[in-house]
Amino acid sequence: MVEHLFRHRVLEMLLRERRIDEAVIRKLLGWRHSGFSLHNAVRIGPHDAEGRRVVAEYILRAPFSLEKFRYHANPTSNVG
């Protein structure tokens, strides 16, 4: 299955770049839901500049709303 191949290739790359270790890979591979998903119902043709732009904007978007993200300093914290 393509999803499994993609998952293993990404994990191998992260291991090679020392972003994760074998223990993390074992944990991730043990998850019931991998966190990886491939959807290929919509295709972008080789000359579809608008389609590439839309996908690039989607990839570059923030994973959460920055407007809703708040920092509240803990006055009793011993950190920093």
Buried (B, 14 or more C-beta within 10 A) or exposed (E): EEEEEBBEEEBEEBBEEEEBEEEEBEEBEEEEEEEBEEEEEEEEEEEEEEBEEEEEEEEEEEEEEEEEEEEEEEEEEEEE
